[in-house]
């Protein structure tokens, strides 16, 4: 059950990271921030359900706010959208990556805490902040790679990447087969 639960948690984090990436592209300044916060709350709610931990929205929102801390950076990326013309593009791309990275980091922190039997009442904010910083860097790398990825790249290269993800445990057998079929159908 532990391995299955971990895979389900990883899938939830990936799905919410992609949703947050889309939220970052919302052209209205600060609306992206509000939407991303909602995505993160939903992610933690689903992780709490998965790990059978009580979910308290107000507590989780406070913990997320305390974890992120550098919200000024995310807010700054959102405010760039006020610049006429290119502001939306620059701010949107930056906010998209930051939204995805923060969501990934929030998910990884809560996943790790819940997986070790933690609850919201014994959440160690200092330890979580350190874990968040490490996870944020990883999330930022993943988000930037995702933003740069070109779906029209060589299908054989896409198959190799897909197989690597499957072997690393990032995809279930069903997800792997479905994505592989999509790529093969394009040949």
Secondary structure, 3 states (H helix, E strand, C coil): CHHHHHHHHHHHHHHHHHHHHHHHCCCCCCHHHHHHHHHHHHHHHHHHHHCCCCCCHHHHHHHHHHHHCCHHHHHHHHHHHHCCCHHHHHHHHHHHHHHHHHHHHHHHHHHHHHHCCCCCCCCCHHHHHHHHHHHHHHHHHHHHHHHHCCCCCCHHHHHHHHHHHHHCCCCCHHHHHHHHHHHHHCC
